[in-house]
Amino acid sequence: MEIYLVGGAVRDALLNYPVVERDWVVVGACPEDLLTQGYQQVGKDFPVFLHPQTKEEYALARTERKKGHGYTGFAVDCDSSVTLEEDLLRRDLTVNAIAQDTEGNFIDPHGGRADLAKGVLRHVSGAFVEDPLRVLRTARFAARYAHRQFVVAPETLILMAEIVEQGELAHLPAERIWTEFERALSERNPEVFIQVLRDCGALKKLLPEVDVLFGIPQPAEHHPEIDTGEHVLMALQQATALSLDTDVRFAALLHDLGKGTTPQSEWPRHIAHEQRGSKMVKDVCQRLRAPRRHSELAQTVCEHHILCHRARELRGKTLLKLLNACDALRRPERFEGFLLACEADARGRTGLEQRDYPQANYLRQALAAAQKVTAQQFDTKALTGKALGEAISAERIQVLETLRPQ
């Protein structure tokens, strides 16, 4: 029995990245060999075991043969005769097909270390097309290493497009797609994930509402970049700089979906696009099985980002309506996410990336002022129920009115 460190742990160590988790492959063994040593079997589709002390994953070397659609449609062979080289051959990218033995020696039959040095994400073999999930994984790795100038090899991009053309993405469960999306949103350059999906045609299948935005013009005085799709990628990039939260980044990605439904005769203006986009955002979130916090924030940003940009012009009554619409008084932490996504929208424009966004602090001050008005300030014996609520709202409007810039 031989044991090798494989996959991301080897790749990231070679890139001087912190190694978060380690995966191992076991060659020349059967399940009983590991069970007798105290390993705990957890794999259902193929034998994966947890080490009795470290709890790290140890998988038996295996080969895979396509027998159906999707990323689970494989016949798996975990026989003890499967070699390390055969196991590495089934992997997606050369940079993920490097093994290291217990003495530190590398086994790299597909040139993964050379591709790491060149910054290339390249498929291991033609079997790449058998797993549609690899389209999203490759795009995610492109987003992860974009700051190191990594690119997808042209021949790999061709295979990704082939997977898309064959309709294989339709067989991926929504939950699995969302997992890849959220992981990509947590990377340093999630906009690259979206761009790579677009380059291979996958964005049109997975997020057609975003894909259609490319080529749609906006008024140059507000959007020097003009192209709506480019603006969305820039807003996502800005959201990444402002927040580590994937719900904020997701909201920035979806905030302008309504512009995709503007009649061409009305271009470059997009009147009421935020109202038109609201249902679209809801539909996208349902289709992707996005968590509730992502869905709620994305819809709030889509519906109200224009009001946020105009915050300093709003009368007290409208300002309170905005705070209530965002549920800011009950959920100030989500309101903060709303403000960051709106700031990302304002900065996601060519030449305006460093612009000030005083609206955010103004709305934070407005929220703080409204929070100070509570029921304790009123005679709760004389005022109850609806009347008390109306009195609190009226007082908050007066307070907010005094904040307005003169």
Residue pairs with C-beta under 8 A, 6 or more apart in sequence:
1 26
1 27
1 28
1 29
1 33
2 26
2 27
2 28
2 84
2 101
3 24
3 25
3 26
3 27
3 58
3 102
4 24
4 25
4 27
4 84
4 99
4 100
4 101
4 102
4 107
5 22
5 23
5 24
5 99
5 100
5 101
6 23
6 24
6 25
6 87
6 88
6 98
6 99
6 100
7 23
7 91
7 96
8 19
8 21
8 23
8 96
9 19
9 21
9 22
9 23
10 98
10 99
10 100
10 106
11 17
11 95
11 96
11 98
11 112
11 116
12 18
12 19
12 20
13 19
14 98
14 113
14 116
15 116
15 145
15 148
21 56
22 56
23 56
23 57
23 59
24 51
24 56
24 57
24 58
24 59
25 58
25 59
25 60
25 61
25 84
25 87
25 99
26 34
26 49
26 58
26 59
26 60
26 61
27 61
27 82
27 83
27 84
27 87
28 61
28 80
29 60
29 80
30 60
30 80
31 41
31 47
31 49
31 60
31 78
34 41
34 47
34 49
34 58
34 60
35 41
35 49
37 52
38 52
39 49
39 50
39 51
39 52
39 58
40 49
40 50
40 52
41 47
41 48
41 49
42 48
42 49
42 50
42 57
43 49
43 59
45 72
45 76
46 59
46 60
46 62
46 76
46 78
47 59
47 60
47 78
48 57
48 58
48 59
48 60
49 57
49 58
49 59
50 56
50 57
50 58
51 57
51 58
60 78
60 80
60 82
61 78
61 82
61 83
61 84
61 86
61 87
62 76
62 77
62 78
62 82
62 87
62 90
63 76
63 77
63 82
63 86
63 87
63 89
63 90
64 74
64 75
64 76
64 77
64 90
64 127
64 130
65 74
65 75
65 77
66 73
66 74
66 75
66 127
66 130
67 73
67 74
67 75
68 74
69 168
69 171
70 132
70 168
70 171
70 172
70 173
71 131
71 132
71 133
71 171
71 172
71 176
73 171
74 130
74 131
84 99
84 107
85 107
85 109
88 97
88 98
88 99
88 107
88 109
88 110
88 124
89 97
89 109
89 110
89 124
89 125
89 127
90 124
90 127
91 97
91 124
92 123
92 124
92 128
92 131
92 134
92 137
92 138
93 112
93 115
93 121
93 122
93 123
93 124
93 138
93 141
93 156
94 110
94 111
94 112
94 115
94 122
94 123
94 124
95 112
95 115
95 116
95 121
95 122
95 141
96 112
97 108
97 109
97 110
97 112
97 124
98 106
98 107
98 108
98 112
98 113
99 106
99 107
99 108
100 106
100 107
101 107
106 113
110 124
115 121
115 122
119 145
119 148
119 149
119 150
119 151
120 150
120 151
120 152
120 153
121 138
121 141
121 142
121 145
121 150
121 151
121 152
121 153
121 156
122 153
122 155
122 156
123 134
123 153
123 155
123 156
123 159
126 159
128 134
128 156
128 159
129 159
129 162
129 163
129 166
129 168
132 163
132 168
132 169
132 171
132 172
133 172
133 176
133 180
134 160
134 163
135 160
135 163
135 164
135 169
135 197
135 200
135 202
136 172
136 177
136 180
136 181
136 184
136 197
136 202
137 180
138 152
138 156
138 160
138 196
139 152
139 160
139 184
139 192
139 193
139 196
139 197
139 200
139 202
140 180
140 183
140 184
140 187
140 193
141 150
142 150
142 151
142 152
142 192
142 193
142 196
143 184
143 187
143 188
143 189
143 190
143 191
143 192
143 193
143 196
144 187
144 188
144 189
146 188
146 189
146 192
147 188
147 189
152 160
152 196
152 199
157 196
157 199
157 200
160 200
160 202
161 200
161 201
163 169
164 200
164 201
164 202
164 205
165 201
169 202
169 205
169 206
170 205
174 287
174 288
174 289
175 289
177 206
177 288
178 288
178 289
178 290
181 250
181 288
182 246
182 250
182 294
184 190
184 193
185 193
185 246
185 249
185 250
185 253
186 244
186 246
187 193
188 240
189 237
189 240
190 236
190 237
190 240
190 249
190 253
191 233
191 234
191 236
191 237
191 240
194 203
194 207
194 210
194 233
194 236
194 253
195 233
197 203
197 206
197 207
198 204
198 211
198 214
203 210
203 211
204 211
207 284
209 254
209 257
209 260
209 280
209 283
209 284
210 229
210 232
210 253
210 254
210 257
211 229
212 260
213 228
213 229
213 232
213 256
213 257
213 259
213 260
214 227
214 228
214 229
214 230
215 227
215 229
216 227
216 228
216 229
216 259
216 260
216 262
216 267
217 226
217 227
217 228
217 267
217 268
218 226
218 227
218 228
218 231
218 259
218 268
218 270
219 268
219 269
220 226
220 268
222 349
223 231
223 349
223 350
224 349
224 350
224 351
224 352
225 231
225 234
225 349
225 350
226 268
228 256
228 259
228 260
231 256
231 348
231 349
232 252
232 253
232 255
232 256
232 348
233 348
234 347
234 348
234 349
234 350
234 353
235 252
235 253
235 255
235 256
235 344
235 345
235 347
235 348
236 249
236 252
236 253
236 344
236 348
237 348
238 252
238 343
238 344
238 345
238 347
238 348
238 353
239 248
239 249
239 251
239 252
239 253
239 340
239 341
239 344
239 348
240 249
241 344
242 248
242 340
242 343
242 344
243 249
243 337
243 340
245 337
245 340
246 294
247 291
247 293
247 294
247 297
247 298
247 337
248 297
248 337
248 340
248 341
248 344
250 290
250 294
250 297
250 298
251 294
251 297
251 298
251 300
251 301
251 302
251 337
251 338
251 341
252 301
252 341
252 344
252 345
252 348
254 277
254 281
254 284
254 298
254 301
254 302
255 277
255 298
255 301
255 302
255 305
255 341
255 345
256 270
256 273
256 277
256 302
256 345
257 277
257 280
257 281
257 284
257 302
258 270
258 272
258 273
258 274
258 275
258 276
258 277
258 278
258 280
258 302
259 270
259 273
259 277
260 280
261 273
261 276
261 277
261 280
262 269
262 270
262 271
262 273
262 276
274 302
274 303
274 304
274 305
274 306
275 303
277 302
277 303
278 299
278 302
278 303
280 302
281 295
281 298
281 299
281 302
282 295
282 299
284 290
284 298
285 294
285 295
285 298
285 299
286 295
290 298
293 334
296 334
297 334
297 337
297 338
297 341
300 325
300 326
300 327
300 334
300 338
301 338
301 341
301 342
301 345
303 325
304 322
304 325
304 326
304 338
305 341
305 342
305 345
307 314
307 318
307 322
308 322
308 338
308 339
308 342
308 359
308 363
309 342
309 345
309 346
309 359
310 359
311 319
311 322
311 359
311 362
311 363
311 366
312 358
312 359
312 362
312 404
312 405
314 322
314 404
315 401
315 404
316 396
316 397
316 398
316 399
316 400
316 401
316 402
316 403
316 404
317 397
319 366
319 397
319 400
319 403
320 370
320 393
320 396
320 397
320 400
322 363
323 329
323 335
323 363
323 366
323 367
323 370
326 334
326 335
326 338
327 334
327 335
328 334
328 335
328 338
328 367
328 370
329 367
329 370
329 371
332 367
332 371
335 363
335 367
336 364
339 359
339 360
339 363
339 364
340 360
342 357
342 359
342 360
343 357
343 359
343 360
346 352
346 355
346 357
346 359
347 353
347 354
347 355
347 357
362 403
365 403
366 400
366 403
369 396
369 399
369 400
369 403
370 396
370 399
370 400
372 399
373 392
373 395
373 396
373 399
374 392
375 388
375 392
377 395
378 388
378 391
378 392
380 388
383 391
